[in-house]
Amino acid sequence: MFTRNIKCGACGHEGKVEAHDTIDMVPKSKMFSNLGKDASTGFMHFQCPSCNEDIAVDPLKVLGSSQMIGKPQSMMAGIEQVKSNRHVPLIWGAVYILIALFVLYRFDGWWTYIVCGLLSVLAWVSLKTGLFASEKDIKELTNSGPVPEDTKDNFKNRV
């Protein structure tokens, strides 16, 4: 069950989350307004009645706790920048290796060596990118949108 106690990480003000049974029972100075949920991060957003700061609460950290602690947006931006997508090329490299081994041991014929060779090259490029690429390159390769020319050149040099 979710707790209704909340504390602002910016100013330290404590109160209750706005809900149907707290509207008439809790004074306005103690009620944190619910601003909704961010679909991209999954965080719930509340407005602090003391400092009017938009604070974000991770719903997974609410479970089992006696009080929610909301972080201001400025603090949450630093957390999101640390996140890396380095696992994407590493996972693709492992998938290519597994498919190559499956083809090699399951099927017979000269064509299996060609398929396994191509899959091994793809695995090598993916693993090399995942292990040795810079954070900037990883971010640009795994995010949606066009890839800048300098990153394309760096990636071509890895092949």
N, C-alpha and C positions, 0 to 999 in steps of 0.2 A: 504494500500500500504506500502511496506517495504521501510524504509529509506536507504540511501546510505552512510550517515555519520557514522563514527565509531571512537571509542576511545579505545586505548589499556589500559587495567587495570593494566598492569605491569609498563609501563614507562610513560603513559599519552599522548602519541603521538596521534594526530588526523589526520584523512584523509578520503578517500573515499574507498568504496568496489569496487574490480575489477569487471567490467562488460563490455559488448560490446561497450557501448557509452562512457566509461571513459578511455579506453586504450590510446587514442591519446590526450585526453583533460586534463588529470590530470598527473602531474609529478610523476615519479617513487617513489620519496621520500614520497609522500602522498598516494600511492595506496597500500591497504591491499590485498594481494593475497588470493584468495579463495582456501582453501585446501580440501573442501568437507564437507559432513555431516556425523556425527557419527550415525550409525544405532541403536546402543544400547541406547544412551541417547537422540538423536534427536537434539543435539546441532550442530550449524554450526561452522566450524573452519576456521580461517583466520590467516595469518602470518603478523605480524607487520613489516613494512619496517625499523623501527628505531632500535628495539632490537631483531628482528628475532624470537620473542616468538610466539609459537602456542597458540592463544587465542580462547576460545569457547564462543559462543553467544547463549543464549536461544532464539529460534525464537518466543516464546510467549511473551517475554518481548520487542520485537522489534515493535510489533503492537501498533500504537498510539504514539510512541516515536519519538523524532526528531533526536536522535542519539543512535546508538548501543554502548554498552560498553562491550568489551570482557574481560573475566577473563582468566588468565593463568591456565594451567592444574593443577598446584600445588594447586591453590585455589579451583578448581572444585572437586578435589579428596576429600577434607574435606566435601563438601556438599553431595557427594554421600554416605559417610560413615554414616551420620546422619540418612539417610532414613531407616525406619524400616518396616518389613513385619508383624507386630503384628496384622494387620487387617485380615490376612488370616485365622487363627484359629477362630477368633471371628465371621467372616462371616459364616464359616462352622458350628459353633455352632448354630447360628441363623437359618441356613437352616435346620439343623436336628430338631430343635424345631418346625419350621413351618410344616415340613413334618409329624412329630408326631401328631401335632394338627389336621392336615388335615385328617390323617388316623383315628384318634380317633373319630372325629365328622362326617366323611363321611361314614364310613363303620361300620357294626355290626359284632359281633362274638367274641369269646374268643381269636382268633389269633390277633385281633387288639391290645390287651393289651401286647402281646409278642412283636409285632413290635414296639409299642410305648415305651415299656421298653428299648429295644435295642437302639432305636433312642435317647432316653433320656440319656442313658449312653454315647453314642457318643457325644451328645451335651455337657454333663457335662465335659468330657475329653477335648473337643475342647475349651470350654469357660475357663476352669481352666488353660489350656496351654496359651491361649491368654492373660489372666489377670495376671497370676502369674509367668510365665516363664521369665528367664533372657533374655537379648538382644542376648547373644551368642547362647542360645538354640533356640530362634526364628529364628535367621539368619541361623543356621545349619539345622533346620527342614524345612524351606520354600525355601531354595536355592536348585538348582539342584545338583546332585552328591551324593556320599555316605555320610551317617550320621555317625559321629564318635561314638565309643562304649560308651564313657562317657555320651554323649547326649542320646543315646538309653536307657541307664540305668536310667537316670533322667526321661525320658519320661515314662518308664515302672512303675516307682514309682508313677506317677500321676494317673495311671489307678487304 
